[in-house]
Amino acid sequence: MARGLLTITNVASLGGSPTSYRLTVSAVGAVAVNDHIGALMGSNAGAIYKVTAVDSPNIDVIDNLTEAETGEFGAPVTGDAAFGTPEPNANLTQLPFDAPGWDAMVRRNTKLSDNRFVSLGAGRVFYEAETNGAAGNRRVRNVGGTGNFNFNFRVPGDFGSLISLKAIGIIRSSVDGSGKQIALSSSYGAIGESAAQHTGSNTPTYDFTGLLNKIAGIDISSVFASLAAGDYCGVNLNHQTIGGGGIDYLGIELIYNRA
């Protein structure tokens, strides 16, 4: 995440609701749209603002980051300031330690984290694939362009509903691109049920453009329509001539809402 220090030399109100401000700064540096600016208000308390436009030497920001406060901060003052880029997954922001706005940033991140944990209650489990080789520092299961492989996993006992179910793998040569089909077939059930209590099959088309030698999450949820807590699951991934290098699979990732 990018972060750094700024000096605000002028502040102009642009109006609106919530209020927007145009900050003139000594150097824009790496500031980008959607970054957060930490500054001081007239009361000498910290505030944070969201960047809406950058046109050096000006940065337009908007007030009322309601995940931190219930109302507007008010106009920032000239002088020292800081900026930080929100982390892409959790949307949390970092500013240089003890920089202007640090106190407001801490309040924002704490409130955002608390709300996320309360609302999601999510669980995440990863099931390693049976491996047949190495890729860098990882053990992997390489499945070639026309190959297939079976994966096993168990649904946790506190499973409530599915968020995502993916095969995790590294895309190899000739596989990066669009129109890649992988035939999926599944069978699953709990203890005391038929081994094929539930089954599913589908042949989705995937787009792996730009993912050469990168880790990809391959959605396999379409063949698990009746997934329930305690199910023992098997899934076959059958590559439909997707490319010579195939995919180096790491395993299966299950993310779910807890019951």
C-alpha positions in Angstrom: 0.0 0.0 0.0 1.4 3.4 -1.0 1.7 6.0 1.8 3.7 9.1 2.4 3.7 12.7 3.6 2.3 15.9 2.1 2.3 19.6 2.7 -1.0 21.4 2.1 -0.5 25.0 1.0 -4.1 26.0 0.3 -7.6 24.8 1.0 -10.7 25.8 -1.1 -14.2 24.6 -0.5 -16.0 23.2 -3.6 -19.3 22.8 -1.8 -21.7 19.9 -2.2 -23.1 17.5 0.3 -21.0 16.0 1.7 -18.5 18.8 1.3 -15.7 18.6 -1.2 -12.4 20.5 -0.9 -9.6 21.3 -3.3 -6.2 20.9 -1.6 -3.1 22.5 -3.2 -0.1 20.6 -2.1 3.7 21.1 -2.5 4.0 17.8 -4.4 1.3 15.3 -5.4 3.7 12.4 -5.5 2.0 8.9 -5.6 -1.4 10.1 -4.5 -4.2 8.5 -6.5 -8.0 8.5 -6.7 -9.6 6.7 -3.8 -6.6 7.2 -1.5 -7.2 8.7 1.9 -5.7 12.0 3.0 -4.9 12.5 6.7 -4.9 16.1 7.8 -5.6 18.4 10.8 -8.8 20.4 11.3 -9.0 23.8 12.9 -9.5 22.1 16.3 -6.1 20.4 15.8 -7.8 17.0 15.7 -7.1 14.6 13.0 -9.4 14.0 10.0 -9.3 11.8 6.9 -10.7 12.6 3.5 -11.2 10.5 0.3 -9.5 11.5 -2.9 -11.8 12.1 -5.8 -9.5 13.7 -8.4 -5.8 14.5 -8.8 -4.6 17.3 -11.0 -1.1 18.4 -9.8 -0.6 20.5 -7.7 -4.3 20.0 -6.7 -6.0 17.1 -5.0 -9.8 17.1 -4.7 -11.2 15.3 -1.6 -14.6 14.6 -0.1 -15.6 14.8 3.5 -17.8 12.5 5.5 -16.0 9.1 5.7 -19.0 7.7 7.6 -17.2 4.5 8.4 -15.1 6.7 10.8 -17.5 9.3 12.0 -21.3 10.0 12.0 -20.9 13.5 10.4 -18.5 15.6 8.4 -15.0 16.4 9.8 -15.0 19.9 8.5 -12.3 21.7 6.5 -8.7 20.7 6.8 -6.1 23.3 7.5 -2.8 24.1 5.7 0.4 22.4 6.9 1.6 18.9 7.3 -0.6 16.0 5.9 -0.3 12.4 4.9 -1.8 10.0 2.4 -2.4 6.2 2.3 -3.9 3.7 -0.2 -6.6 1.4 1.2 -5.7 -2.3 1.3 -7.6 -3.9 -1.6 -9.3 -6.8 0.3 -10.1 -5.4 3.8 -10.2 -1.8 2.6 -8.1 -0.7 5.6 -5.8 2.3 5.4 -2.3 2.9 6.7 -0.8 6.3 7.2 2.8 7.0 8.3 3.0 6.5 12.1 1.7 9.5 14.1 1.1 11.5 10.9 -1.8 14.0 10.8 -5.1 12.1 10.7 -3.6 9.1 12.4 -6.3 9.1 15.2 -9.1 9.3 12.6 -7.6 6.5 10.6 -7.4 4.3 13.6 -11.1 5.0 14.4 -12.1 4.3 10.8 -10.2 1.0 10.6 -11.4 -0.2 13.9 -15.0 0.5 13.1 -14.7 -1.0 9.6 -13.1 -4.2 11.0 -15.7 -4.5 13.8 -18.6 -4.1 11.3 -17.1 -6.7 8.9 -16.5 -9.3 11.6 -20.0 -8.9 13.0 -21.7 -9.0 9.6 -19.8 -11.8 7.9 -18.9 -14.3 10.5 -17.1 -16.1 7.6 -14.9 -19.2 7.8 -12.1 -20.1 5.4 -10.5 -23.5 4.9 -7.9 -24.8 2.4 -7.5 -28.4 1.4 -4.1 -29.3 -0.2 -4.1 -31.3 -3.4 -2.3 -34.6 -3.6 1.0 -33.5 -5.2 3.1 -34.9 -8.0 5.8 -32.3 -8.4 7.2 -28.9 -7.3 6.8 -25.4 -8.6 9.3 -23.0 -7.0 9.0 -23.5 -3.2 5.5 -25.2 -3.5 4.4 -28.8 -3.9 1.7 -28.9 -6.7 -0.4 -31.3 -8.7 0.3 -30.5 -12.4 -2.7 -31.3 -14.7 -1.8 -31.0 -18.4 -3.8 -29.4 -21.1 -6.0 -32.5 -21.7 -5.6 -34.1 -18.2 -7.9 -34.5 -15.3 -7.7 -35.0 -11.5 -9.9 -35.7 -8.5 -9.8 -33.5 -5.4 -11.3 -34.3 -2.0 -12.5 -32.0 0.8 -14.9 -32.0 3.8 -17.4 -29.2 4.6 -16.9 -27.9 8.2 -19.5 -28.6 10.8 -20.3 -24.9 11.3 -21.1 -24.4 7.6 -24.2 -22.3 7.1 -24.1 -21.1 3.4 -21.5 -20.9 0.6 -19.6 -17.8 -0.2 -17.1 -19.2 -2.7 -15.6 -22.6 -3.7 -12.5 -22.5 -5.9 -9.7 -24.7 -7.1 -6.5 -22.7 -6.6 -3.8 -23.2 -9.2 -0.9 -21.6 -11.1 -1.6 -20.9 -14.8 1.1 -22.3 -17.0 2.2 -21.7 -20.7 -0.5 -21.6 -23.4 -3.3 -21.7 -20.8 -3.4 -17.9 -20.2 -6.2 -16.6 -22.4 -9.9 -16.8 -22.8 -12.3 -19.6 -23.8 -10.7 -22.3 -21.6 -13.2 -25.0 -20.8 -12.9 -27.3 -17.8 -15.5 -30.1 -17.3 -16.5 -30.4 -13.6 -18.2 -33.4 -12.0 -18.9 -33.9 -8.3 -20.3 -36.4 -5.9 -20.8 -35.8 -2.2 -22.7 -36.8 1.0 -22.4 -37.0 4.7 -21.7 -40.0 7.0 -24.6 -42.5 6.7 -25.6 -41.2 3.3 -24.9 -42.6 -0.2 -21.4 -41.7 -1.4 -23.2 -40.1 -4.3 -26.1 -38.6 -2.3 -25.6 -35.5 -4.4 -24.0 -35.1 -7.8 -23.3 -32.4 -10.3 -21.8 -31.7 -13.6 -21.0 -28.7 -15.7 -18.4 -27.4 -18.2 -17.8 -23.7 -17.5 -15.7 -21.5 -19.8 -12.9 -19.6 -18.0 -10.9 -16.5 -18.9 -7.3 -16.8 -17.8 -6.1 -13.8 -19.8 -3.1 -12.1 -18.1 -2.6 -14.9 -15.6 0.5 -16.6 -17.0 2.5 -17.9 -14.0 0.1 -16.3 -11.6 -2.2 -17.9 -9.0 -5.8 -18.1 -10.1 -9.0 -19.0 -8.3 -11.1 -21.3 -10.5 -14.8 -21.3 -9.5 -16.2 -24.9 -9.0 -19.3 -24.0 -7.0 -21.7 -24.8 -9.9 -21.5 -28.5 -9.2 -22.2 -28.2 -5.5 -25.7 -26.9 -5.4 -26.7 -28.9 -2.2 -23.6 -28.5 -0.1 -24.2 -29.0 3.6 -22.2 -29.2 6.9 -20.4 -32.5 7.2 -20.4 -33.5 3.6 -17.4 -35.4 2.2 -16.9 -34.2 -1.3 -15.1 -35.2 -4.4 -14.7 -33.2 -7.6 -13.0 -34.0 -10.9 -11.6 -31.3 -13.0 -11.2 -32.4 -16.7 -9.2 -30.0 -18.9 -10.8 -29.6 -22.4 -7.5 -29.0 -24.4 -6.8 -25.8 -22.5 -3.1 -25.6 -23.4 0.1 -27.6 -23.1 1.5 -26.2 -19.8 -1.7 -27.0 -17.9 -2.3 -25.8 -14.4 -0.3 -26.5 -11.2 -3.0 -27.0 -8.6 -2.4 -26.2 -5.0 -5.7 -27.3 -3.7 -9.3 -26.3 -2.9 -10.4 -23.2 -1.0 -13.8 -23.0 0.7 -15.2 -19.7 2.1 -18.5 -19.9 3.9 -20.9 -18.1 6.2 -21.0 -19.8 9.6 -24.4 -21.2 10.8 
